């Protein structure tokens, strides 16, 4: 009986401990942002990796998500003659929800896992210890650029995903389903607010923070050789995805 | 194809993102500088049920404004409408809450009255307002109707229903039946009597004929008597005729008054004079005529009035701002200060003048080229004046949420772009200046957030592609006063009195 309590308590403490470690890592990364030396080239390198290199993935997922949304909502709305609302529905779902979340999940798979693997490998091959001996802060050199790059690049990826999703929805709705293009556009303009887009972008910046933080954390505290690196990578993807979806609910509840 | 550098790739990516964001916000956003222009009208509704803030106000289906606020006043709903300044609304306008679409979105329709009525002034109240005939009121009316019908059928049932009513109905029917039966019987029984009555009547008429035949002379004398009476009446009428002719000829005082030619002439003259005057006025003779008829006069008054209006409008949109901002540079640990004057003649454009105290100082570069024995040597002297002030003078123009700036930036040529978010509370800007071929140009990115009037906080990256180690994060704050505030402050300063 006591062992059961012990087990629960240990689990709980380890969760709180882990959460505290993540927060401390974030705090120190944040503070290192304002300290010399500023390595802009490192940040830009990460921006390229997280942002520019993810564009092709985002374009494909965004376009097909928008297209399938248009297709599904068209069948739904046709039941009561509301086909003209397809555009507004696709745009609202893309900007408020699907754009930020899908982009974050794709970037988690592509860049978040790579962060964990990269930093994890550096940890097990003692490159991080080498950085310490060269009096270079690994937090400033490795972690801060990744977090900053992800938080800045995710909104841009999201807006591209939003746009290409709406274009995909337009293609399906207007070209294939023969909804009048003028009505399609005017309903979008009527029902969608700028706030919808901006709140989606704020959400995606938070997701970027989360996925890079978890990726870096898992990599930074990797133990146990090559197997440890593999485990850290898997865990970072799983935890990031779960955290993104959970925080999505709370961010949405707080903002809209 | 040459491989793109990392910077170029990221830059291209960021610019694509910004272009898409700008395009979408232009499509969805309202004209930002139009948002504040317009005037306010008040209207009271018995019920503003279903009406929301920011719903459209339409005339003939065209949006001319928005609902600004809805509040309760004296038990009625006070709705404040913001009408576009280019829409004129006449005084006898009628405001109706209407419903759009199957989802029942409410909006306000204004029905213009006659065109002669004067236009509404800002702050006026629309007197003629009718709330929406919503389902509830409709139901209420239907309910009343139903109650009335119910009452009617109820009383009917009272009369007819029940055993008593039934019995009385039955007796009525029985009585009627009996009556018809007896009538039938009577006719059948007295068949002979009836025939007799008819033959009697026939006899009577025959006798009457006989009387008229035998006494035809008497009847004739009666007719002659009547004839004589009518002749006497004729004489009476001719007498009356004589009196009226006398009157006509002007005999007697009454006749004189009516028939005197002079009186009539006088009256005629008077009318002619009046006609003359009105004709003159109509043809524009005389001062009054000129005032009334001359189109030019009216035009002149009109242009004068519109000129005054324009002047006042310009005065209203003209704004001046005085602004101080300080930026703490993390790289060098110094504070960079800006004092600026912003003159804004229109809402979408302004002129900006800056004095900048840069801790890095002001560089003055002198190139000295010497030619000795065909070999030229160039010597460059860079003098940095630590206390030197730099100056900026820029013009800015705004389209929707994007502003463009150009001119002098810290004593060098440059350009800038601003993006406004959240009702202008947040502004992102990118500036590029100091295009020196020998080094990277100066790029500055900043975000200004204005939580309240007057005070704002700022953060950003300064000179972040510098190849001289000048790149730095900065945070800072600033205060911003408009001419209105300055006026208030100045008028509150006590003047020295003797």
Interface residues (C-beta under 8 A of the other chain):
Chain A: X33 X34 X35 X36 X38 X40 X41 X44 X45 X47 X48 X51 X52 X55 X153 X155 X156 X157 X159 X160 X162 X163 X188 X189 X192 X193 X194 X197 X198 X201
Chain B: X6 X7 X9 X10 X12 X13 X14 X16 X17 X18 X20 X21 X23 X24 X25 X27 X28 X29 X330 X331 X421 X422 X464 X465 X471 X472 X473
